[in-house]
Amino acid sequence: MRQQEQRYPSGLVAVEWAGECEKCGAGVTVCHPALARGWERTHARFGCDRPLHMAETGRGWEPAPPVLY
């Protein structure tokens, strides 16, 4: 997990947190370090081949449902 700062000419600093997988290179950028850390843990638990999405509660991550064709 790493912190990314974007500085604007007005002096405003926007901070984002990036969660990344070292194995497959997948990542997510969110506004809170707990969400980035949670994504990394959930990604490690379910594996690199399962896409994740934000849970309905907005408090964590869960595997995305399968796409039906």
NORBELNOR-V606253 format. One record per backbone hydrogen bond with DSSP energy under -1.0 kcal/mol. NH is the residue of the N-H (numbers start at 1). CO is the residue of the C=O. E is the energy in kcal/mol with one decimal. If there is no record, write none. Layout:
BEGIN
NH CO E
NH CO E
END
This chain:
BEGIN
2 18 -2.2
4 16 -3.3
6 14 -2.5
8 12 -2.7
11 8 -2.2
14 6 -2.7
16 4 -2.8
17 30 -3.3
18 2 -2.9
19 28 -2.5
21 26 -2.5
25 21 -1.5
28 19 -2.3
30 17 -2.9
36 32 -1.6
37 33 -2.6
38 34 -2.3
39 35 -2.2
40 36 -2.1
41 37 -2.1
42 38 -2.7
43 39 -2.8
44 40 -2.0
45 41 -1.8
46 42 -2.3
47 43 -1.7
53 62 -2.5
55 60 -2.9
58 55 -1.7
62 53 -2.2
64 51 -3.0
END
